[in-house]
Amino acid sequence: MCEIYSGAEAELFELKSRSVRLDGVVTSIRLEAIFWQLLEQIAEEANLSLAGFLTQIYHEVLQREEKVGNFTSLLRVACTTHLNQGKRLTLTNPSLKQAESGNSIANGYL
């Protein structure tokens, strides 16, 4: 049943680091290879370079949130949105949503 997930080629989830310049500051972003591939596809479809696409996302988050939290996780979520034909996914499991106090719920163990 889970072979479609567990049988993924190791090269897909191999971590790759890339240096990117955001607002004049060079930073390193570490993502699985498949996410880099997806980000390149998204950027190409938007007629942007990868660096231009990442910078645009970064600036849009800054405008909306005034700070950028976990940019790497945001990029992974952007990839899931792309794979979902541009529709944002939402959390349907209440235990995964952030608690009102601002602390995440840490009771679930894998």
All heavy atoms as an XYZ file, in Angstrom:
863
protein
N       0.807     -1.192      0.000
C       0.000      0.000      0.000
C       0.858      1.267      0.000
O       0.602      2.191     -0.737
C      -0.936      0.011      1.212
C      -1.725      1.284      1.337
S      -2.484      1.405      2.951
C      -1.966      3.015      3.396
N       1.883      1.300      0.827
C       2.695      2.519      0.943
C       3.879      2.528     -0.011
O       4.695      3.453      0.038
C       3.192      2.685      2.373
S       1.853      3.040      3.528
N       3.984      1.543     -0.870
C       5.128      1.452     -1.793
C       5.284      2.715     -2.635
O       6.395      3.146     -2.913
C       4.981      0.221     -2.701
C       6.047      0.096     -3.759
C       7.469     -0.050     -3.218
O       7.639     -0.541     -2.092
O       8.398      0.351     -3.935
N       4.190      3.323     -3.016
C       4.291      4.549     -3.819
C       5.016      5.653     -3.046
O       5.672      6.501     -3.621
C       2.912      5.027     -4.306
C       3.100      6.146     -5.321
C       2.032      5.492     -3.152
C       2.047      6.205     -6.367
N       4.931      5.625     -1.717
C       5.611      6.612     -0.882
C       6.986      6.113     -0.435
O       7.976      6.830     -0.545
C       4.770      6.953      0.358
C       3.365      7.368     -0.004
C       2.277      6.557      0.291
C       3.135      8.565     -0.667
C       0.986      6.932     -0.056
C       1.851      8.953     -1.023
C       0.782      8.133     -0.713
O      -0.483      8.504     -1.064
N       7.039      4.905      0.066
C       8.293      4.377      0.612
C       9.291      4.001     -0.476
O      10.486      3.921     -0.213
C       8.020      3.153      1.494
O       7.509      2.081      0.708
N       8.820      3.810     -1.693
C       9.701      3.399     -2.781
C      10.316      4.548     -3.559
O      10.914      4.331     -4.610
N      10.215      5.763     -3.042
C      10.769      6.923     -3.741
C      12.285      6.778     -3.889
O      12.968      6.313     -2.979
C      10.437      8.209     -2.984
N      12.785      7.182     -5.038
C      14.216      7.124     -5.292
C      14.946      8.071     -4.344
O      14.511      9.207     -4.129
C      14.522      7.521     -6.746
C      13.972      6.544     -7.782
C      12.486      6.741     -8.070
O      11.891      7.711     -7.567
O      11.923      5.898     -8.779
N      16.046      7.627     -3.804
C      16.810      8.405     -2.824
C      17.230      9.763     -3.376
O      17.308     10.746     -2.631
C      18.030      7.626     -2.355
N      17.461      9.855     -4.665
C      17.890     11.134     -5.246
C      16.811     12.212     -5.109
O      17.109     13.399     -5.094
C      18.270     10.961     -6.713
C      17.120     10.513     -7.585
C      17.537      9.960     -8.928
O      18.671      9.496     -9.053
O      16.702      9.983     -9.839
N      15.552     11.818     -4.993
C      14.478     12.794     -4.846
C      14.525     13.524     -3.511
O      14.224     14.704     -3.427
C      13.113     12.124     -5.000
C      12.789     11.535     -6.363
C      11.458     10.801     -6.311
C      12.784     12.597     -7.429
N      14.889     12.803     -2.460
C      14.878     13.427     -1.136
C      16.281     13.717     -0.597
O      16.446     14.085      0.561
C      14.052     12.611     -0.125
C      14.447     11.174      0.027
C      15.437     10.802      0.916
C      13.804     10.185     -0.708
C      15.788      9.474      1.067
C      14.138      8.846     -0.554
C      15.137      8.490      0.338
N      17.274     13.653     -1.480
C      18.632     14.049     -1.089
C      18.647     15.563     -0.854
O      18.155     16.334     -1.683
C      19.619     13.686     -2.191
C      21.040     14.013     -1.852
C      22.002     13.611     -2.958
O      21.621     12.850     -3.867
O      23.142     14.087     -2.906
N      19.182     15.978      0.291
C      19.224     17.399      0.623
C      20.286     18.114     -0.205
O      21.410     17.637     -0.340
C      19.506     17.604      2.110
C      18.335     17.285      3.031
C      18.781     17.305      4.489
C      17.197     18.251      2.818
N      19.905     19.250     -0.754
C      20.801     20.079     -1.559
C      20.762     21.497     -0.988
O      19.688     22.033     -0.744
C      20.350     20.130     -3.027
C      20.247     18.784     -3.706
C      21.600     18.293     -4.105
C      21.480     16.998     -4.894
N      22.759     16.479     -5.275
N      21.909     22.081     -0.802
C      21.998     23.467     -0.330
C      22.341     24.370     -1.501
O      23.152     24.011     -2.348
C      23.066     23.606      0.748
O      22.701     22.889      1.892
N      21.734     25.535     -1.515
C      22.036     26.543     -2.528
C      22.166     27.888     -1.830
O      21.429     28.200     -0.904
C      20.935     26.634     -3.581
C      20.839     25.399     -4.443
C      20.012     25.690     -5.663
N      19.794     24.474     -6.433
C      19.124     24.445     -7.567
N      18.586     25.535     -8.054
N      18.979     23.316     -8.218
N      23.109     28.669     -2.313
C      23.263     30.037     -1.817
C      22.388     30.946     -2.654
O      22.405     30.871     -3.880
C      24.717     30.478     -1.902
O      25.494     29.738     -1.000
N      21.626     31.789     -1.984
C      20.699     32.693     -2.652
C      20.880     34.078     -2.044
O      21.091     34.214     -0.838
C      19.238     32.224     -2.449
C      18.264     33.170     -3.094
C      19.048     30.820     -2.978
N      20.793     35.098     -2.872
C      20.880     36.473     -2.386
C      19.468     37.033     -2.252
O      18.742     37.137     -3.225
C      21.701     37.327     -3.346
C      21.939     38.740     -2.845
C      22.815     39.538     -3.805
N      24.102     38.931     -4.044
C      25.194     39.108     -3.292
N      25.126     39.892     -2.230
N      26.324     38.521     -3.584
N      19.081     37.361     -1.023
C      17.780     37.966     -0.741
C      18.028     39.326     -0.098
O      18.645     39.401      0.962
C      16.951     37.086      0.193
C      16.595     35.694     -0.318
C      15.967     34.869      0.794
C      15.666     35.783     -1.505
N      17.581     40.367     -0.746
C      17.796     41.738     -0.263
C      19.271     42.019     -0.015
O      19.643     42.645      0.981
C      16.979     42.014      1.003
C      15.537     42.348      0.684
O      15.236     42.663     -0.485
O      14.715     42.304      1.609
N      20.111     41.546     -0.898
C      21.540     41.820     -0.800
C      22.290     40.948      0.180
O      23.502     41.075      0.329
N      21.587     40.074      0.868
C      22.221     39.193      1.849
C      22.251     37.778      1.285
O      21.221     37.248      0.865
C      21.445     39.204      3.189
C      22.055     38.230      4.178
C      21.383     40.606      3.760
N      23.432     37.190      1.270
C      23.555     35.816      0.792
C      23.163     34.878      1.918
O      23.663     34.983      3.035
C      24.989     35.513      0.307
C      25.115     34.056     -0.103
C      25.359     36.422     -0.850
N      22.244     33.986      1.619
C      21.792     33.013      2.601
C      21.796     31.638      1.954
O      21.718     31.509      0.733
C      20.385     33.369      3.136
O      20.060     32.491      4.206
C      19.335     33.269      2.058
N      21.885     30.624      2.752
C      21.878     29.258      2.255
C      20.517     28.635      2.536
O      19.993     28.752      3.644
C      22.974     28.447      2.947
O      22.975     27.128      2.455
N      19.963     28.012      1.518
C      18.680     27.323      1.657
C      18.928     25.851      1.376
O      19.530     25.494      0.365
C      17.619     27.899      0.693
C      17.370     29.368      1.007
C      16.330     27.088      0.773
C      16.436     30.058      0.033
N      18.439     25.016      2.266
C      18.635     23.575      2.129
C      17.275     22.914      1.952
O      16.415     22.997      2.831
C      19.330     23.039      3.376
C      19.772     21.623      3.249
C      20.635     21.247      4.428
N      20.988     19.845      4.318
C      21.755     19.198      5.137
N      22.281     19.830      6.163
N      22.022     17.929      4.961
N      17.104     22.282      0.797
C      15.856     21.599      0.453
C      16.166     20.265     -0.209
O      17.253     20.073     -0.762
C      15.042     22.428     -0.546
C      14.339     23.680     -0.066
C      13.863     24.502     -1.256
C      13.165     23.311      0.812
N      15.183     19.399     -0.212
C      15.303     18.155     -0.949
C      15.356     18.468     -2.442
O      14.750     19.430     -2.912
C      14.113     17.243     -0.641
C      14.052     16.752      0.797
C      13.538     17.765      1.812
O      13.095     18.864      1.419
O      13.599     17.465      3.009
N      16.084     17.640     -3.194
C      16.304     17.875     -4.629
C      14.994     18.054     -5.391
O      14.897     18.917     -6.272
C      17.120     16.729     -5.223
N      13.974     17.282     -5.059
C      12.707     17.384     -5.788
C      12.072     18.758     -5.595
O      11.442     19.293     -6.515
C      11.729     16.240     -5.407
C      10.540     16.198     -6.371
C      11.274     16.347     -3.965
C      10.903     15.903     -7.808
N      12.239     19.366     -4.429
C      11.684     20.703     -4.208
C      12.425     21.744     -5.036
O      11.807     22.676     -5.557
C      11.674     21.066     -2.723
C      10.624     20.323     -1.949
C      10.982     19.378     -0.999
C       9.283     20.556     -2.164
C      10.014     18.683     -0.286
C       8.293     19.859     -1.452
C       8.673     18.926     -0.519
N      13.745     21.598     -5.176
C      14.487     22.515     -6.053
C      13.981     22.394     -7.487
O      13.809     23.387     -8.186
C      15.990     22.248     -5.984
C      16.625     22.774     -4.734
C      17.260     22.057     -3.767
C      16.695     24.149     -4.315
N      17.706     22.891     -2.772
C      17.381     24.181     -3.091
C      16.237     25.349     -4.862
C      17.626     25.373     -2.397
C      16.482     26.534     -4.180
C      17.172     26.539     -2.957
N      13.749     21.169     -7.914
C      13.241     20.956     -9.274
C      11.878     21.630     -9.453
O      11.628     22.303    -10.452
C      13.136     19.461     -9.564
C      12.592     19.143    -10.943
C      12.592     17.660    -11.208
O      13.633     17.026    -11.131
N      11.428     17.113    -11.501
N      11.002     21.455     -8.483
C       9.673     22.072     -8.559
C       9.765     23.594     -8.542
O       9.070     24.274     -9.303
C       8.786     21.580     -7.412
C       8.302     20.141     -7.531
C       7.730     19.664     -6.206
C       7.291     20.010     -8.647
N      10.620     24.151     -7.705
C      10.777     25.603     -7.650
C      11.298     26.150     -8.978
O      10.873     27.215     -9.432
C      11.697     26.003     -6.494
C      11.104     25.813     -5.102
C      12.184     25.979     -4.035
C       9.951     26.777     -4.865
N      12.202     25.420     -9.601
C      12.702     25.834    -10.919
C      11.572     25.824    -11.946
O      11.472     26.733    -12.774
C      13.848     24.932    -11.355
C      15.122     25.165    -10.571
C      16.184     24.097    -10.788
O      15.918     23.094    -11.488
O      17.296     24.279    -10.248
N      10.707     24.814    -11.887
C       9.563     24.740    -12.803
C       8.606     25.916    -12.576
O       8.141     26.535    -13.531
C       8.801     23.428    -12.617
C       9.504     22.212    -13.128
C       8.746     20.929    -12.777
O       7.700     20.945    -12.143
N       9.311     19.800    -13.182
N       8.323     26.204    -11.308
C       7.415     27.304    -10.984
C       7.994     28.620    -11.502
O       7.289     29.430    -12.105
C       7.155     27.381     -9.464
C       6.444     26.118     -8.968
C       6.333     28.613     -9.116
C       6.419     25.976     -7.455
N       9.275     28.837    -11.245
C       9.931     30.071    -11.687
C       9.891     30.186    -13.209
O       9.576     31.254    -13.749
C      11.383     30.103    -11.191
N      10.170     29.092    -13.888
C      10.150     29.108    -15.354
C       8.757     29.446    -15.880
O       8.609     30.249    -16.798
C      10.602     27.750    -15.892
C      10.708     27.707    -17.400
C      11.214     26.360    -17.900
O      12.123     25.792    -17.279
O      10.672     25.887    -18.923
N       7.726     28.865    -15.287
C       6.348     29.141    -15.700
C       5.977     30.606    -15.466
O       5.128     31.151    -16.161
C       5.371     28.225    -14.964
C       5.450     26.789    -15.425
C       4.599     25.836    -14.602
O       3.735     26.310    -13.814
O       4.796     24.614    -14.727
N       6.620     31.238    -14.476
C       6.363     32.649    -14.170
C       7.319     33.572    -14.935
O       7.329     34.779    -14.694
C       6.490     32.879    -12.666
N       8.123     32.984    -15.822
C       9.121     33.749    -16.585
C      10.094     34.504    -15.687
O      10.429     35.663    -15.932
C       8.454     34.712    -17.574
C       7.702     33.966    -18.655
O       8.201     32.984    -19.215
N       6.496     34.398    -18.925
N      10.502     33.840    -14.603
C      11.456     34.413    -13.662
C      12.635     33.464    -13.505
O      12.496     32.254    -13.692
C      10.813     34.608    -12.285
C       9.682     35.619    -12.159
C       8.984     35.454    -10.821
C      10.230     37.027    -12.312
N      13.758     34.021    -13.119
C      14.864     33.163    -12.706
C      14.488     32.578    -11.349
O      13.586     33.097    -10.665
C      16.159     33.975    -12.590
O      16.047     34.906    -11.525
N      15.180     31.546    -10.943
C      14.905     30.971     -9.623
C      15.161     32.018     -8.536
O      14.341     32.191     -7.631
C      15.750     29.723     -9.380
C      15.577     29.048     -8.028
C      14.134     28.604     -7.810
C      16.524     27.870     -7.892
N      16.266     32.743     -8.657
C      16.579     33.775     -7.662
C      15.502     34.861     -7.651
O      15.098     35.337     -6.585
C      17.944     34.387     -7.958
N      15.021     35.241     -8.829
C      13.968     36.252     -8.914
C      12.682     35.777     -8.278
O      11.997     36.531     -7.576
N      12.339     34.514     -8.497
C      11.128     33.941     -7.910
C      11.228     33.897     -6.385
O      10.308     34.308     -5.677
C      10.878     32.545     -8.485
C       9.711     31.840     -7.879
C       8.419     32.292     -8.094
C       9.894     30.720     -7.083
C       7.327     31.646     -7.527
C       8.813     30.063     -6.519
C       7.534     30.532     -6.746
N      12.366     33.422     -5.878
C      12.548     33.338     -4.423
C      12.515     34.726     -3.791
O      11.920     34.923     -2.725
C      13.861     32.626     -4.092
C      13.962     31.168     -4.526
C      15.337     30.609     -4.179
C      12.863     30.323     -3.929
N      13.124     35.701     -4.453
C      13.121     37.071     -3.951
C      11.703     37.630     -3.928
O      11.301     38.296     -2.966
C      14.043     37.962     -4.806
O      15.377     37.442     -4.717
C      14.020     39.398     -4.341
N      10.930     37.341     -4.962
C       9.550     37.833     -5.018
C       8.722     37.250     -3.880
O       7.986     37.971     -3.198
C       8.912     37.487     -6.361
C       7.520     38.061     -6.517
C       6.970     37.901     -7.920
O       7.706     37.800     -8.884
N       5.658     37.869     -8.029
N       8.841     35.950     -3.648
C       8.117     35.320     -2.531
C       8.542     35.959     -1.210
O       7.711     36.299     -0.369
C       8.362     33.797     -2.489
C       7.667     33.119     -3.656
C       7.883     33.200     -1.172
C       7.938     31.635     -3.735
N       9.834     36.116     -1.035
C      10.377     36.699      0.195
C       9.783     38.091      0.441
O       9.317     38.391      1.536
C      11.900     36.748      0.090
C      12.590     37.268      1.316
C      12.814     36.433      2.412
C      13.040     38.577      1.377
C      13.460     36.909      3.544
C      13.681     39.054      2.505
C      13.888     38.218      3.581
O      14.523     38.683      4.699
N       9.781     38.933     -0.597
C       9.247     40.291     -0.451
C       7.748     40.288     -0.182
O       7.258     41.098      0.616
C       9.558     41.129     -1.690
C      10.981     41.545     -1.768
N      11.597     41.861     -2.934
C      11.933     41.687     -0.802
C      12.855     42.191     -2.697
N      13.074     42.081     -1.409
N       7.006     39.408     -0.832
C       5.560     39.349     -0.611
C       5.245     38.955      0.829
O       4.318     39.497      1.436
C       4.912     38.388     -1.606
C       4.870     38.946     -3.023
C       4.323     37.964     -4.045
O       3.883     36.850     -3.665
O       4.346     38.312     -5.243
N       6.007     38.023      1.380
C       5.798     37.626      2.781
C       6.146     38.785      3.704
O       5.415     39.067      4.660
C       6.622     36.366      3.141
C       6.573     36.086      4.638
C       6.133     35.163      2.364
N       7.236     39.475      3.427
C       7.612     40.638      4.246
C       6.531     41.698      4.249
O       6.234     42.291      5.293
C       8.916     41.252      3.731
C      10.218     40.661      4.236
C      11.406     41.399      3.615
C      10.304     40.682      5.741
N       5.932     41.943      3.103
C       4.866     42.948      3.018
C       3.644     42.534      3.825
O       3.005     43.362      4.463
C       4.462     43.172      1.560
C       5.468     43.957      0.775
C       5.065     44.091     -0.683
O       4.235     43.345     -1.200
N       5.673     45.054     -1.362
N       3.325     41.256      3.792
C       2.117     40.768      4.459
C       2.341     40.510      5.948
O       1.505     40.824      6.773
C       1.636     39.502      3.759
C       0.285     39.025      4.198
C      -0.256     37.847      3.386
N       0.696     36.804      3.090
C       1.318     36.624      1.900
N       1.096     37.446      0.912
N       2.160     35.640      1.722
N       3.477     39.936      6.299
C       3.709     39.484      7.676
C       4.714     40.346      8.441
O       4.881     40.154      9.631
C       4.218     38.028      7.676
C       3.331     37.055      6.943
C       2.019     36.803      7.637
O       1.961     36.902      8.875
O       1.039     36.494      6.931
N       5.441     41.208      7.761
C       6.490     42.047      8.333
C       7.711     41.274      8.798
O       8.657     41.852      9.322
C       5.951     42.936      9.459
C       4.899     43.909      8.970
C       4.379     44.816     10.051
O       4.947     44.835     11.173
O       3.400     45.522      9.782
N       7.716     39.969      8.662
C       8.895     39.147      8.939
C       8.712     37.828      8.200
O       7.593     37.434      7.858
C       9.086     38.894     10.430
C       8.026     38.002     11.046
C       8.330     37.695     12.489
C       7.269     36.709     12.993
N       7.730     35.896     14.061
N       9.809     37.173      7.952
C       9.759     35.872      7.296
C      10.192     34.837      8.324
O      11.307     34.891      8.823
C      10.678     35.818      6.054
C      10.634     34.448      5.418
C      10.280     36.897      5.058
N       9.292     33.921      8.638
C       9.595     32.872      9.612
C      10.461     31.796      8.997
O      11.612     32.034      8.648
N       9.928     30.645      8.812
C      10.668     29.513      8.254
C      10.506     29.520      6.728
O       9.578     28.923      6.188
C      10.157     28.217      8.876
C      11.025     27.037      8.506
O      11.714     27.048      7.499
N      10.982     26.021      9.337
N      11.418     30.201      6.057
C      11.330     30.374      4.605
C      11.413     29.037      3.872
O      10.698     28.809      2.903
C      12.433     31.326      4.133
C      12.276     31.776      2.710
C      11.139     32.456      2.297
C      13.271     31.536      1.783
C      10.991     32.884      0.984
C      13.139     31.968      0.473
C      12.003     32.635      0.073
N      12.249     28.136      4.350
C      12.392     26.829      3.716
C      11.076     26.060      3.750
O      10.670     25.474      2.747
C      13.509     26.021      4.398
O      14.712     26.789      4.358
C      13.744     24.701      3.713
N      10.393     26.078      4.872
C       9.099     25.399      4.960
C       8.071     26.069      4.054
O       7.259     25.391      3.419
C       8.593     25.395      6.404
O       9.405     24.565      7.191
N       8.115     27.390      3.990
C       7.215     28.112      3.089
C       7.431     27.661      1.645
O       6.468     27.472      0.897
C       7.431     29.622      3.212
C       6.670     30.478      2.201
C       5.165     30.368      2.404
C       7.113     31.919      2.288
N       8.678     27.460      1.258
C       8.968     27.015     -0.107
C       8.409     25.617     -0.363
O       7.884     25.339     -1.445
C      10.474     27.054     -0.370
C      11.099     28.448     -0.360
C      12.614     28.353     -0.538
C      10.473     29.345     -1.409
N       8.494     24.743      0.628
C       7.912     23.400      0.463
C       6.392     23.488      0.288
O       5.809     22.807     -0.536
C       8.255     22.519      1.661
C       9.692     22.065      1.716
C       9.899     21.064      2.852
N      11.290     20.722      2.990
C      12.120     21.272      3.864
N      11.693     22.204      4.715
N      13.370     20.893      3.929
N       5.751     24.346      1.077
C       4.305     24.513      0.964
C       3.954     25.118     -0.397
O       2.965     24.733     -1.017
C       3.752     25.361      2.132
C       2.296     25.731      1.906
C       3.900     24.591      3.444
N       4.770     26.048     -0.880
C       4.549     26.616     -2.214
C       4.581     25.511     -3.269
O       3.772     25.506     -4.204
C       5.604     27.677     -2.518
N       5.482     24.562     -3.099
C       5.558     23.435     -4.039
C       4.295     22.573     -3.977
O       3.810     22.117     -5.015
C       6.795     22.586     -3.764
S       8.342     23.407     -4.214
N       3.759     22.359     -2.782
C       2.530     21.568     -2.689
C       1.370     22.304     -3.343
O       0.510     21.684     -3.964
C       2.161     21.209     -1.230
O       1.856     22.383     -0.501
C       3.270     20.422     -0.549
N       1.368     23.625     -3.226
C       0.330     24.420     -3.887
C       0.453     24.271     -5.401
O      -0.547     24.102     -6.099
C       0.440     25.905     -3.478
O       0.290     25.992     -2.058
C      -0.619     26.760     -4.148
N       1.662     24.312     -5.893
C       1.907     24.133     -7.333
C       1.410     22.753     -7.791
O       0.733     22.647     -8.819
C       3.402     24.291     -7.622
C       3.780     24.015     -9.028
N       3.473     24.859    -10.069
C       4.439     22.966     -9.579
C       3.931     24.350    -11.199
N       4.524     23.204    -10.919
N       1.739     21.731     -7.028
C       1.324     20.366     -7.382
C      -0.188     20.188     -7.296
O      -0.743     19.297     -7.922
C       2.018     19.343     -6.477
C       3.514     19.199     -6.694
C       4.111     18.290     -5.623
C       3.824     18.686     -8.088
N      -0.838     21.036     -6.532
C      -2.286     20.992     -6.365
C      -2.978     21.981     -7.322
O      -4.029     22.512     -7.016
C      -2.649     21.293     -4.901
C      -4.040     20.842     -4.537
O      -4.504     19.803     -4.996
N      -4.719     21.614     -3.708
N      -2.353     22.205     -8.471
C      -2.871     23.096     -9.519
C      -3.171     24.509     -9.008
O      -4.164     25.129     -9.396
C      -4.122     22.510    -10.201
C      -3.862     21.324    -11.097
C      -3.717     20.021    -10.334
O      -4.449     19.759     -9.398
N      -2.755     19.216    -10.733
N      -2.325     25.008     -8.133
C      -2.464     26.378     -7.659
C      -3.473     26.575     -6.556
O      -3.701     27.704     -6.117
N      -4.065     25.503     -6.066
C      -5.018     25.616     -4.962
C      -4.281     25.367     -3.659
O      -3.587     24.365     -3.504
C      -6.142     24.591     -5.114
C      -6.980     24.790     -6.351
C      -8.018     23.693     -6.446
C      -8.605     23.657     -7.844
N      -9.262     22.395     -8.115
N      -4.459     26.285     -2.716
C      -3.815     26.110     -1.423
C      -4.460     24.976     -0.653
O      -5.679     24.839     -0.626
C      -3.924     27.394     -0.605
C      -3.024     28.482     -1.097
C      -2.932     29.599     -0.067
N      -2.168     30.687     -0.628
C      -2.584     31.930     -0.679
N      -3.762     32.257     -0.187
N      -1.827     32.858     -1.205
N      -3.618     24.201     -0.019
C      -4.110     23.156      0.876
C      -4.400     23.793      2.230
O      -3.815     24.814      2.582
C      -3.064     22.060      1.031
C      -2.675     21.329     -0.256
C      -1.511     20.389      0.002
C      -3.861     20.563     -0.804
N      -5.301     23.217      2.964
C      -5.611     23.712      4.304
C      -5.528     22.557      5.287
O      -5.704     21.392      4.919
C      -7.027     24.323      4.375
O      -7.973     23.327      3.999
C      -7.154     25.521      3.456
N      -5.268     22.885      6.529
C      -5.241     21.859      7.569
C      -6.672     21.495      7.935
O      -7.473     22.368      8.268
C      -4.503     22.364      8.806
C      -3.002     22.568      8.651
C      -2.415     23.124      9.944
C      -2.308     21.268      8.276
N      -6.971     20.230      7.861
C      -8.302     19.764      8.234
C      -8.277     19.025      9.571
O      -9.325     18.787     10.142
C      -8.876     18.830      7.151
O      -7.973     17.738      6.953
C      -9.069     19.581      5.842
N      -7.086     18.690     10.047
C      -6.938     18.015     11.327
C      -6.729     19.072     12.404
O      -5.685     19.711     12.447
C      -5.742     17.061     11.259
C      -5.539     16.278     12.526
O      -6.044     16.646     13.590
N      -4.795     15.199     12.446
N      -7.707     19.265     13.294
C      -7.602     20.313     14.318
C      -6.367     20.165     15.206
O      -5.842     21.156     15.691
C      -8.871     20.167     15.149
C      -9.777     19.283     14.379
C      -8.944     18.515     13.401
N      -5.878     18.966     15.427
C      -4.725     18.784     16.306
C      -3.437     19.310     15.669
O      -2.448     19.513     16.361
C      -4.557     17.316     16.684
O      -4.159     16.566     15.555
N      -3.440     19.569     14.362
C      -2.257     20.099     13.691
C      -2.242     21.619     13.623
O      -1.229     22.219     13.308
C      -2.152     19.535     12.272
C      -1.940     18.032     12.172
C      -1.983     17.585     10.727
C      -0.638     17.624     12.835
N      -3.367     22.229     13.926
C      -3.446     23.688     13.902
C      -2.775     24.254     15.138
O      -2.761     23.637     16.193
C      -4.905     24.147     13.817
C      -5.537     23.772     12.494
C      -6.943     24.287     12.400
C      -7.542     23.866     11.068
N      -8.882     24.379     10.893
N      -2.252     25.473     15.003
C      -1.560     26.116     16.108
C      -2.546     26.473     17.216
O      -3.633     26.961     16.955
C      -0.851     27.360     15.605
C       0.188     27.879     16.543
C       1.041     28.938     15.878
O       0.691     29.458     14.841
N       2.155     29.249     16.494
N      -2.127     26.251     18.446
C      -2.965     26.592     19.597
C      -3.107     28.102     19.688
O      -2.255     28.848     19.232
C      -2.336     26.039     20.878
N      -4.174     28.569     20.301
C      -4.446     30.005     20.409
C      -3.343     30.750     21.136
O      -3.105     31.913     20.891
C      -5.786     30.244     21.103
C      -6.952     30.005     20.186
C      -8.255     30.477     20.797
O      -8.248     31.511     21.497
O      -9.264     29.820     20.562
N      -2.637     30.098     22.035
C      -1.576     30.772     22.787
C      -0.364     31.055     21.915
O       0.562     31.722     22.344
C      -1.150     29.901     23.972
O      -0.549     28.710     23.501
N      -0.352     30.522     20.695
C       0.793     30.730     19.823
C       1.774     29.587     19.869
O       2.722     29.538     19.124
N       1.551     28.657     20.778
C       2.425     27.483     20.870
C       1.825     26.360     20.056
O       0.630     26.141     20.083
C       2.573     27.031     22.320
C       3.209     28.094     23.180
O       4.081     28.819     22.714
N       2.773     28.197     24.428
N       2.682     25.652     19.374
C       2.175     24.521     18.610
C       1.907     23.347     19.553
O       2.534     23.202     20.583
C       3.154     24.112     17.510
O       4.378     23.745     18.061
N       0.996     22.521     19.163
C       0.641     21.355     19.960
C       1.699     20.286     19.721
O       1.970     19.915     18.601
C      -0.755     20.828     19.575
C      -1.789     21.911     19.864
C      -1.072     19.534     20.303
C      -3.154     21.593     19.344
N       2.325     19.826     20.793
C       3.418     18.870     20.661
C       3.060     17.526     21.268
O       3.938     16.776     21.655
C       4.678     19.442     21.321
N       1.795     17.215     21.355
C       1.376     15.957     21.968
C       1.433     14.779     21.010
O       1.444     13.643     21.438
C      -0.029     16.074     22.549
C      -0.083     17.041     23.702
O       0.920     17.256     24.369
N      -1.233     17.629     23.931
N       1.426     15.039     19.724
C       1.443     13.944     18.758
C       2.852     13.494     18.473
O       3.734     14.281     18.170
N       3.098     12.219     18.621
C       4.428     11.653     18.362
C       4.356     10.765     17.137
O       3.355     10.128     16.877
C       4.895     10.818     19.557
C       5.083     11.622     20.807
C       4.130     11.595     21.802
C       6.200     12.416     20.986
C       4.270     12.342     22.947
C       6.349     13.166     22.131
C       5.404     13.119     23.127
O       5.545     13.839     24.252
N       5.454     10.741     16.399
C       5.550      9.841     15.243
C       6.237      8.575     15.644
O       7.079      8.536     16.442
C       6.324     10.505     14.097
C       5.609     11.685     13.451
C       6.497     12.272     12.384
C       4.302     11.250     12.839
